[in-house]
Structures are given as C-alpha cells and as structure tokens.
Amino acid sequence: MRIETRLAALLFVAISVLSAAQEKPLSPRAEKLTSALAELQSTPDDPQVQESYLHAFPSDYKSFLELFDLGRELYDGHDFIAVLPSLAKHHEAAVGELLIRLSKDAHYEADAPGSLQQATAEYGSEHTKAFVRLLKLLPAAKQVQLVTFLADVESYHGYPEYQVIVDHLRGLGEDSLADKFEVARKKRSLQPHD
C-alpha cells in the first residue's frame, strides 16, 4: 500500500506540474492585445480606445503568426481579427494600412489567416477607394500575392465580399485591378479543393 500511496502522490505532482505548464501566463504582447480587446469591447465607440487597439495589434505577418498561429498563445485569433473592419469607421486609413500590410505576405490557411482574409475582404468591399489606393502602393508582386490570398477560398457562395470588391473596382474605373481579381478567382476555381 505504501508504494501505491507514493505512486498516487507522484501522479498528483505530475498532473499538477502539467496543469501549471498549460496555464502559463500570456506574453506581454499577448496580454497587451487581450487587455486592449477587453477595453474595446467595453467601450467600442471610443476612437482613442480603437486607436490603442490598432497599436496593440501585430503590425507584420510574422508577428501576427507568432500570436495567432496553430499552437500559439492566442491561437485562432478570430475575435481579435474580426473586429478590425468595424474600426475603419473612425480609422479608415490605419485599418487599411494594417490589413494590407498583413495580407500582402499572407497565405491562406484555416483559422487566423482565414479570419485575416475575411477581414481584409470586408474592408476592401466597404472602403474600396482607400483599399485601391493602398493596394496601388504595393510592388506588383505583392499586389498579386494579396489578390491571390483574397481569392484563395473553396467556395465563393459564402464570400460575397470578393464580388463586391470586383463590382466596386469596375464602378471606380479600376478595370485592370478588377481583372486581376477575376483572373485570381478563375485560377483558384480550377485548382483542386483540399
């Protein structure tokens, strides 16, 4: 019985150590962003709180993945990312610059990159003039990469923002850009769906 008691005690200690390891505190960056989101959720219409949130958000794709990628401390990041387009009402340029900066280096995957794709398409469909201005500032290769990233979906039926971008581009006389979006969509539709 003594061995059983010792084994039980060792098992308890091992479980406690594993639990503590899984509940490690957030990094300062993750904590700052989490706090900024909580503040934004409590006062969503305050432009200064919105600006603080934008400053706390990762500013490049590498930092974005360090927080939101599979196995990272804020894995998935949907709640953090989905709020971005709503901030464009008061911060159109800042939100657009952030989304373009992140998306120009992104490649579609589920979870956080998928949420980024959706947020960028939503922004582009609602703020097309600003989106076009920012897109045109990118080198040609980065423009193609961003458009390819936005086009990389299995089904366009649940993704109306993409067609809205194309329609708005045509309405603005940006036929060349609209053609790039349509070519990217056609290429994607010819690829096998995983």
Buried (B, 14 or more C-beta within 10 A) or exposed (E): EEEEEEEEEEEEEEEEEEEEEEEEEBBEBBEBBBBBBEBBEEEEEBEEBBBBBBEBBBBEBEEBBBBBBEEBBBEBBBEBBBBBBBBBEBBBEBBBBBBBBBBBBBEBBEBBBBBBBBBBBBBBBBBBEBBBEBBEEBEEEBBBBBBBBBBBBEEBEEBEBBBBBBEBBBEEEBEEBBEBBBBBBEEBEEEEEE
